[in-house]
Amino acid sequence: MCLGSRALEYIKASLKRKGGTNHVEVPQGLSLVKLEITELAGRFSRLAGHNTDVYLPFYEEIFKNLKMGEQQS
């Protein structure tokens, strides 16, 4: 597995953890950039959380409309 895909998998795993209670280990090969990758994952997690907080009502409306469209078909 290349370093780029390891970094992406680490960030995905960091996003999946709930409330910061489960620590995600930095993959092998990324130990030299551990500080940077954990900081990046934390920033991305905060951005994703903010996006959810702000836009969830809009997403819910879109999903509701999609579901209603499926039921009419």
N, C-alpha and C positions, 0 to 999 in steps of 0.2 A: 504494500500500500504506500503510495507516495505521500510526502509530507503535507501537500495541500489537502488531500482527502482526509488525512489524520486530523488536521486543524479543523476542517469543516465538521467532521464527526464529533470532535470535542465541543465545538460551539453548539451543535445540535443537542448533544447530551446535556450541556449546561442549561439550555433553554427548557429542556424537559423536566429538570429537577424542580421540585416545589418548595418555595419558601426558603431556599438556601440551606436546607437541613442536610441534604445529601451532597457530599463533596464529590466532584468529578475529577478523577486523576488525569493529569496531563499525559497524553500518549508518549510512548517512547519515540525518541528522535526530535521531540519538541522541547526538551529540557533546557536547551540553550536560550529559548525564547519564552520560557514559562511565564515570566512576569508580563510580557507583552500580550501573550495569548490569553491569559486569565483576565487581564484588563480589557482586552477587546471583547471577550465573551461577556464580561460584566456590563460593558457599555451597550452591547447589542441586546442583552437581556433587558436592560432598562428601557431602551428604545422600543423593543417589542411590547413591553408592559405598558408603556405610555400610549403606543398605538392602539392597543386593546382598550385601555381606559377611555380614550377619546373617541374612537370610531366604532366601538362595539354596537351602539344603537343603530348605526347605519348598516353594519354587517347583518345584524339581526333582521332588519327590514328587508334587505336584499335576499337573505335566505328564506324568509317568510314568503316573499313574492315568488321565488323559484319553486318553493314547495307547493304553493297554490297553483302555479302553472303546470306542475307535474300532475296534480290531482285532477285538473280539468282535461288533461289529455287522455 
